[in-house]
């Protein structure tokens, strides 16, 4: 779906985002008092948060029945100012134990918690307890954002405001337990969780568990690799497994790059023991290029190819599956905790996924948005 003009642009612009989910900020001990008898360390508490709003305009001027020509998360509007999310995060630690409570309110939070019932539960983005018996092992229990993929829920950690197809169709969060081991340049994570995105499974009779895992390698301070996995049986009669690869590289102070590739294999099942023999699949790749000529200004270009020829995600209304190529160019203007993002996006499908200004089916669509984010 990317026009040849934007394919050329992909080689010229750049992006580096934040990777995977935001880690819990390290907590340092309070400075020792200048006395002959040091006081014991006190519990450390960190408060942070952000709010974001945006305006999106689709050039086809679609009505709501066409889903506003939007097939990815969090920006399903047209010609209107929209609220993203107001978020508040509390991190508290004492000794080897820590807790994180991360709350969000708004349309972004509601879409993120699409499988939860009730406003209060949907407001919980993350809520988990950690225990680190030593400096190379950390145990976590609760709900946290997924390790899969390059983009994350919180917009201040992404350089593009609109989301990718891979983020939209992959896991959002996990609820369970996990262990993280760090040895030199290597990192290992293994965990057991509820089915993807379920805080509370809808039916305990089919409450199957998922396996999650990650291997990370810090090749250097500027180059990092991540290999991710999630798989299991879903309560809505799906058995799936997803393998995901992410890499980031900082080439110099002004230029950096990121890459994400993911592959999902799915088998339908009848909720008991019998499975369909033939697995269906979807997969995608995305290249992120970033250039920052000034500390207060940067340009980010995302080029993504998403393939769903087996009709698992976007093509249920079409007799055949297909693919989509999306190009997103975003500018980032920053002043302290404030970020302003003008963004242009072009989506090109192999099938008629969108509508034109006359409400006729078409393969492509273009959108423009303005987003404002403030983090404290």
C-alpha positions in Angstrom: 0.0 0.0 0.0 2.9 2.2 0.1 3.2 4.4 -3.0 6.6 4.4 -4.8 7.2 8.0 -3.6 7.0 6.9 0.0 9.0 3.8 -0.6 11.8 6.2 -1.6 11.2 8.3 1.4 11.6 5.3 3.7 15.3 5.2 2.8 15.7 8.9 3.7 13.8 9.4 7.0 14.3 7.7 10.3 12.9 6.4 13.6 14.0 4.8 16.8 11.3 4.1 19.4 11.1 2.8 22.8 11.3 -1.0 22.8 8.9 -3.5 24.2 7.3 -2.4 27.5 8.5 0.4 29.8 10.6 -1.2 32.5 10.2 -0.3 36.1 12.5 2.6 36.8 15.5 1.6 39.0 15.2 3.0 42.5 18.3 4.3 44.2 18.8 4.4 48.0 18.4 7.7 49.7 21.6 9.6 50.1 23.3 8.9 53.4 22.9 11.6 56.0 26.1 13.4 57.0 26.2 11.9 60.5 28.4 9.4 62.1 25.4 7.0 62.3 23.8 6.5 58.9 20.0 6.1 58.9 18.5 3.0 57.4 17.2 3.2 53.8 13.7 4.5 53.4 11.0 3.2 51.0 11.2 4.9 47.6 8.1 6.1 45.8 7.9 7.6 42.3 4.9 9.2 40.8 4.6 9.9 37.0 1.9 10.3 34.5 0.8 11.8 31.2 -2.1 12.9 29.1 -2.6 12.9 25.3 -5.2 14.3 22.9 -5.3 14.2 19.1 -7.1 15.3 16.0 -7.4 13.0 13.0 -8.7 13.8 9.5 -9.2 11.1 6.8 -9.2 12.6 3.3 -12.0 10.3 2.1 -14.3 11.9 4.7 -15.8 8.5 5.6 -18.8 8.0 7.9 -18.8 5.7 10.9 -20.1 2.6 9.0 -16.7 2.6 7.2 -14.9 2.6 10.6 -13.5 6.0 9.6 -11.0 4.2 7.4 -9.0 3.1 10.5 -7.9 -0.5 11.0 -5.4 0.0 13.8 -5.8 0.8 17.5 -6.6 4.1 19.3 -7.2 6.5 16.4 -10.7 5.5 15.2 -12.1 9.0 14.6 -12.5 11.5 11.8 -12.5 15.3 11.7 -12.8 15.6 15.4 -10.7 16.3 18.5 -10.4 13.2 20.6 -9.1 12.2 24.0 -6.4 9.6 24.2 -5.7 8.8 27.8 -5.0 10.3 31.2 -2.5 8.0 33.0 -1.0 7.9 36.5 1.7 5.5 37.5 3.0 4.8 41.0 6.2 2.8 41.7 7.1 1.9 45.2 10.0 -0.2 46.4 11.6 -1.2 49.7 14.6 -3.5 49.7 14.0 -6.4 47.4 10.3 -5.9 47.0 8.5 -3.5 44.6 5.0 -2.7 43.4 3.8 -0.9 40.3 0.2 0.5 39.9 -0.3 2.0 36.4 -3.8 3.4 35.8 -5.3 4.9 32.6 -8.6 6.6 31.8 -9.9 7.3 28.3 -10.6 5.7 25.0 -7.0 4.4 24.6 -7.3 2.6 28.0 -10.7 1.2 27.1 -9.4 -0.3 23.8 -6.3 -1.6 25.5 -8.5 -3.5 28.0 -11.1 -4.7 25.4 -11.5 -8.1 27.1 -12.2 -6.6 30.6 -15.7 -5.9 31.9 -16.3 -2.8 34.0 -14.7 0.6 34.0 -12.6 0.1 37.1 -10.9 -3.1 35.8 -10.4 -1.5 32.4 -8.6 1.4 34.0 -5.8 -0.9 35.3 -3.1 -0.9 32.6 -0.6 -2.6 34.8 -0.6 -3.8 38.4 2.2 -6.1 39.6 4.5 -7.0 42.5 8.2 -7.8 42.0 10.8 -9.6 44.2 14.5 -9.5 43.4 16.4 -11.9 45.7 19.6 -10.9 44.0 21.0 -8.6 41.2 20.5 -11.2 38.4 17.0 -12.5 39.2 13.6 -10.7 39.3 10.2 -12.4 39.9 7.0 -10.7 38.9 3.3 -11.5 39.6 0.3 -9.5 38.3 -0.6 -7.8 35.1 1.9 -6.1 32.8 2.2 -4.8 29.2 3.4 -7.4 26.7 7.0 -8.0 25.8 6.0 -8.7 22.2 6.6 -6.1 19.5 8.3 -2.8 19.1 5.5 -0.4 20.0 3.9 0.1 23.4 0.6 1.5 24.7 1.9 4.7 26.2 2.3 7.3 23.3 5.2 9.2 24.8 7.3 6.1 24.3 6.5 5.9 20.6 7.7 8.3 17.9 4.6 7.6 15.7 1.3 8.4 17.3 -0.9 6.0 15.3 -0.2 2.3 15.8 1.0 -0.4 13.6 -1.0 -3.4 12.4 1.3 -5.7 14.2 0.7 -3.9 17.5 -3.1 -3.9 16.9 -3.3 -7.6 16.2 -0.7 -8.9 18.7 -1.0 -9.3 22.4 -1.5 -6.2 24.6 -1.0 -7.5 28.1 -0.4 -10.6 30.2 -1.6 -11.6 33.7 0.4 -14.3 35.5 3.9 -14.8 36.8 7.3 -14.5 35.2 11.0 -14.8 36.1 13.7 -12.6 34.5 17.4 -13.6 34.6 20.2 -11.3 33.6 23.7 -12.6 32.9 26.1 -10.1 31.4 24.9 -9.1 28.0 22.2 -11.8 28.0 18.7 -11.7 29.4 16.1 -14.5 29.8 12.4 -14.3 30.7 10.0 -17.2 31.2 6.4 -17.0 32.5 3.0 -18.5 32.7 -0.1 -16.3 32.1 -3.8 -16.3 31.4 -4.8 -16.3 27.8 -3.7 -13.2 26.0 -5.3 -9.9 27.3 -7.5 -11.7 29.8 -7.2 -10.3 33.4 -10.0 -12.6 34.4 -10.8 -15.6 32.1 -14.5 -15.7 31.2 -15.0 -19.4 31.9 -12.8 -21.4 34.3 -13.7 -24.6 32.5 -11.6 -23.4 29.5 -9.1 -21.4 31.5 -6.1 -22.5 29.6 -2.7 -21.0 30.3 -0.2 -19.4 27.9 3.6 -19.7 27.9 5.5 -16.4 27.4 9.3 -16.1 26.9 12.0 -13.7 25.8 15.7 -13.8 25.1 17.6 -10.5 24.8 21.1 -9.7 23.8 22.9 -6.4 24.3 25.4 -6.6 21.5 26.7 -3.2 22.6 25.4 -0.1 24.4 23.8 1.0 21.1 22.7 -2.3 19.5 20.1 -4.6 21.2 18.2 -7.7 20.0 15.0 -9.3 21.4 13.5 -12.7 20.5 9.9 -13.0 21.9 7.4 -15.8 22.2 3.8 -16.2 23.4 1.5 -19.2 22.8 -1.4 -21.2 24.2 -5.1 -22.0 24.0 -7.6 -19.1 24.1 -11.1 -19.4 25.7 -12.6 -18.3 22.4 -11.6 -21.6 20.7 -8.2 -20.6 19.3 -4.8 -22.1 19.8 -2.1 -19.8 18.8 1.7 -19.2 18.9 3.5 -16.1 18.0 7.3 -15.6 17.5 8.5 -12.0 17.4 11.9 -10.4 16.7 12.9 -6.8 17.5 16.2 -5.0 17.1 17.3 -1.4 17.8 20.5 0.3 16.8 21.8 3.8 17.5 24.2 4.7 14.7 25.2 8.2 16.1 23.7 11.0 18.1 21.3 12.0 15.2 20.4 8.7 13.5 19.0 5.4 14.8 16.9 2.5 13.4 14.6 -0.2 14.6 13.2 -3.3 13.1 10.3 -5.6 14.0 9.2 -8.9 12.5 6.4 -11.2 13.8 4.8 -14.5 12.8 1.6 -15.9 14.2 0.3 -19.5 13.6 -3.3 -20.3 14.7 -5.4 -23.4 14.9 -9.1 -23.3 15.4 -10.5 -25.8 17.9 -13.9 -26.8 19.2 -13.4 -25.9 22.9 -12.7 -29.5 23.8 -10.0 -31.7 22.4 -10.4 -31.8 18.6 -8.4 -29.2 16.6 -8.5 -28.3 12.9 -5.5 -29.9 11.2 -4.5 -26.9 9.1 -3.0 -23.9 10.9 -3.7 -20.4 9.6 -1.2 -17.6 9.9 -0.6 -13.9 9.8 2.8 -12.1 9.8 4.3 -8.7 9.4 7.5 -6.6 9.3 8.2 -3.0 10.1 11.2 -0.7 9.7 11.5 2.3 11.9 13.9 5.1 10.9 14.6 8.2 13.0 16.6 11.3 12.6 17.1 14.0 15.3 18.9 17.0 13.8 18.0 19.1 17.0 17.3 18.1 20.6 13.9 19.6 20.2 13.0 18.2 16.7 13.0 14.8 15.1 11.5 13.0 12.1 10.3 9.4 12.3 9.3 7.1 9.4 7.6 3.8 9.8 7.1 1.4 6.9 5.1 -1.7 7.7 3.9 -4.7 5.7 1.1 -6.8 7.2 0.0 -10.1 5.6 -3.3 -11.7 6.4 -4.0 -13.9 3.4 -5.7 -16.5 5.7 -8.3 -14.0 6.9 -7.5 -14.3 10.6 -7.7 -10.6 11.3 -8.8 -7.9 8.8 -10.4 -9.8 5.9 -13.4 -11.6 7.3 -15.8 -9.7 5.0 -13.7 -10.5 1.9 -13.8 -13.8 0.0 -10.0 -13.8 0.0 -7.4 -12.7 2.4 -4.8 -10.0 1.5 -2.1 -7.7 2.7 -1.6 -4.1 3.6 1.4 -1.7 3.3 1.4 1.3 5.6 3.7 4.3 5.6 3.7 6.8 8.5 5.8 10.0 8.6 5.8 11.8 12.0 7.5 14.9 13.2 8.3 15.3 16.9 8.6 18.8 18.5 9.6 18.6 22.2 9.7 21.2 25.0 10.5 19.6 28.4 7.7 17.1 29.0 5.6 18.3 26.1 5.6 16.6 22.6 3.7 17.8 19.6 3.3 15.3 16.7 2.0 16.2 13.2 1.7 13.0 11.3 0.8 11.8 7.7 -0.2 8.2 7.0 -0.9 6.3 3.8 -2.4 2.7 3.9 -2.4 0.6 0.7 -4.2 -2.7 0.7 -4.1 -5.6 -1.8 -7.9 -5.8 -1.4 -10.7 -3.2 -1.0 -10.3 -2.5 2.7 -11.3 1.2 2.7 -13.8 3.5 1.1 -13.3 6.6 -1.0 -15.0 10.0 -0.8 -18.0 8.6 -2.7 -18.3 5.6 -0.2 -17.1 3.2 -2.8 -14.7 0.4 -1.9 -11.0 1.2 -2.5 -7.6 -0.2 -1.8 -6.0 2.8 -0.2 -6.6 5.7 2.2 -4.7 8.7 3.5 -4.9 10.4 6.9 -3.4 13.4 8.7 -3.4 13.9 12.5 -2.1 16.2 15.2 -1.3 14.9 18.6 -0.2 16.6 21.8 1.3 14.6 24.7 2.4 15.9 28.1 4.4 13.7 30.5 5.3 14.5 34.1 
